């Protein structure tokens, strides 16, 4: 047993190596873009049914790439399971597996609904595995705080993605599933505040800023997907809950402040050359996911039937500008990713 643990890790991909854990972040970023800002931008410039055809085409490409990654994951499990299953803070990125599976399920739903439902059900199974891993991390005393990054918030992202996925692919059964989804939403909120304490309080507020990584954007990205899930629940609840509605509006204001603060701080780091944030790294997809998710929760609040602060603050030009920002960061990262992949002996440098 001990000799097996001391054996060097074997990787199925010399390019990804241990970064394979966080590769599903690609589907989180690009999938959310297709579902919300991409759909809005394409709908602005193209008329039906061409807009739907374009979206489905990109969706099919994304799903095919997802199948390739699933195959690589299977090969890695067969070769050396320790790469994917280990009790270290870096493995919080397992949360991307759950979120990516749900997002891909939602992307697939208009194209092949039965397959999308199966993918969503698999996401629930993956989330169960993730929760087992999390409980074992707690028992082992690995969650001490002070040396963690925004990847901790992936616990919230994974949980809330189940709500968002279910609201889409199992829409006909929402009435029966609503209590379960409310519990999942509340559980995700509890996870959020625990993650916030571990990342931003225990280690001191300055430490994550001084050693900034793109994954720290998940601080606001987790709030965005929590808001989106809460808005979907509110939209399906019978009657009116003024307190619940007020909390959603307040959460959007807080999320907006965190989003623009993080954006400006990263611009400051880039312009002062304090950190090479423009260089390709997998963590940038986590950041891009948060940008797309901020658009998603803002747009949903803008169009859903309840009064909202988003209706007062936002307008079509503002939404289009925000959507183009999300398009830009994703296009930049994909081009950087392709360029890096074509360079010999270059490996992904995703930050933990």
Residue pairs with C-beta under 8 A, 6 or more apart in sequence:
5 82
9 18
9 80
9 82
9 83
10 79
10 80
10 83
11 17
11 18
11 20
11 76
11 79
11 80
11 83
12 20
12 72
12 75
12 76
12 79
12 80
13 20
13 72
13 76
14 347
15 341
15 346
15 347
15 348
16 23
16 72
16 347
16 348
17 83
17 347
17 348
18 83
18 90
19 282
19 347
19 348
19 350
20 72
20 73
20 76
20 83
20 84
21 83
21 84
21 90
21 91
21 93
21 94
21 96
22 93
22 96
22 282
22 283
22 286
22 350
23 69
23 72
23 96
23 282
24 69
24 96
24 97
24 99
24 100
24 101
25 93
25 96
25 100
25 282
25 283
25 285
25 286
25 289
26 65
26 69
26 100
26 282
26 285
27 62
27 65
27 66
27 69
27 100
27 103
27 104
28 96
28 99
28 100
28 103
28 157
28 285
28 286
28 289
29 285
29 286
29 288
29 289
29 292
29 330
29 333
30 62
30 285
30 330
30 334
31 62
31 100
31 103
31 104
31 106
31 107
32 103
32 289
32 292
32 293
32 296
33 288
33 292
33 326
33 327
33 330
34 55
34 58
34 59
34 62
34 107
35 103
35 106
35 107
35 296
36 292
36 295
36 296
36 299
36 323
37 292
37 295
37 296
37 299
37 322
37 323
37 326
37 327
38 55
38 58
38 323
38 327
39 51
39 55
40 295
40 299
40 319
40 320
40 323
41 320
41 323
41 324
41 327
42 51
42 54
42 55
43 51
44 320
46 54
52 110
56 110
56 111
59 107
59 108
59 110
59 111
60 111
62 104
62 107
63 104
63 107
63 108
63 111
66 100
66 104
73 84
76 83
76 84
77 84
84 94
85 91
85 133
87 133
87 136
87 137
87 140
87 142
88 142
89 142
89 147
89 148
89 149
89 151
89 152
89 352
90 151
90 352
91 133
92 148
92 151
92 152
92 154
92 155
93 151
93 154
94 129
94 130
94 133
94 154
95 130
95 151
95 154
95 155
95 157
95 158
96 154
96 286
97 126
97 130
97 158
98 123
98 126
98 127
98 130
98 158
98 161
98 162
99 154
99 157
99 158
99 161
99 289
101 119
101 120
101 122
101 123
101 126
102 119
102 120
102 123
102 161
102 162
102 164
102 165
103 161
103 165
104 119
105 116
105 117
105 119
105 120
105 123
105 165
105 168
105 169
106 116
106 164
106 165
106 168
106 169
108 115
108 116
108 119
109 116
109 168
109 169
113 169
116 169
117 169
117 170
120 165
120 166
120 169
120 170
123 161
123 162
123 165
124 162
127 158
127 159
127 162
130 155
130 158
134 155
137 143
143 198
144 202
145 197
145 198
145 199
145 201
145 202
145 203
146 202
146 203
146 204
146 207
147 203
148 198
148 199
148 203
149 199
149 208
149 213
149 215
149 216
149 351
149 352
150 199
150 208
150 213
150 215
150 216
150 217
150 218
150 219
150 286
151 215
151 218
151 286
151 352
152 195
152 198
152 199
153 192
153 195
153 196
153 199
153 218
153 219
153 221
153 222
154 218
154 222
155 188
155 191
155 195
156 188
156 189
156 191
156 192
156 195
156 222
156 225
156 226
157 218
157 221
157 222
157 225
159 184
159 185
159 187
159 188
159 191
160 184
160 185
160 188
160 222
160 225
160 226
160 228
160 229
161 225
162 181
162 184
163 181
163 184
163 185
163 188
163 229
163 232
163 233
164 225
164 228
164 229
164 232
166 174
166 177
166 181
167 174
167 181
167 229
167 232
167 233
167 236
170 177
174 181
174 236
175 236
178 233
178 236
178 237
181 229
181 233
182 233
184 229
185 226
185 229
185 230
185 233
188 222
188 226
188 229
189 226
192 222
192 223
192 226
195 222
196 219
199 208
199 216
199 219
200 208
200 219
208 216
209 265
212 265
212 266
212 269
212 275
213 283
213 351
213 352
214 266
214 277
214 281
214 283
214 284
214 286
214 287
214 351
215 283
215 286
215 287
215 351
216 262
217 262
217 286
217 287
217 290
217 291
218 286
218 289
218 290
219 258
219 262
220 255
220 258
220 259
220 262
220 290
220 294
221 286
221 289
221 290
221 293
221 294
223 251
223 254
223 255
223 258
224 255
224 259
224 290
224 293
224 294
224 296
224 297
225 293
225 296
225 297
226 251
227 248
227 251
227 252
227 255
227 297
227 301
228 293
228 296
228 297
228 300
230 244
230 247
230 248
230 251
231 248
231 297
231 300
231 301
231 304
232 300
234 241
234 244
234 245
234 248
234 304
234 306
235 304
235 305
235 306
245 306
248 301
248 308
249 308
249 309
252 297
252 298
252 301
252 308
252 309
252 310
253 309
255 294
255 297
256 294
256 298
259 290
259 291
259 294
266 277
266 287
269 275
269 277
270 277
270 278
277 284
278 332
278 336
279 336
279 349
280 333
280 336
280 337
280 339
280 340
280 348
280 349
281 348
281 349
281 350
281 351
282 348
282 350
283 350
283 351
284 329
284 333
284 336
285 333
287 329
288 326
288 329
288 330
288 333
291 325
291 326
291 329
292 326
292 330
294 322
295 319
295 322
295 323
295 326
298 310
298 314
298 319
298 322
299 310
299 319
301 308
301 309
301 310
301 311
302 308
302 310
302 311
302 314
302 319
340 346
340 348
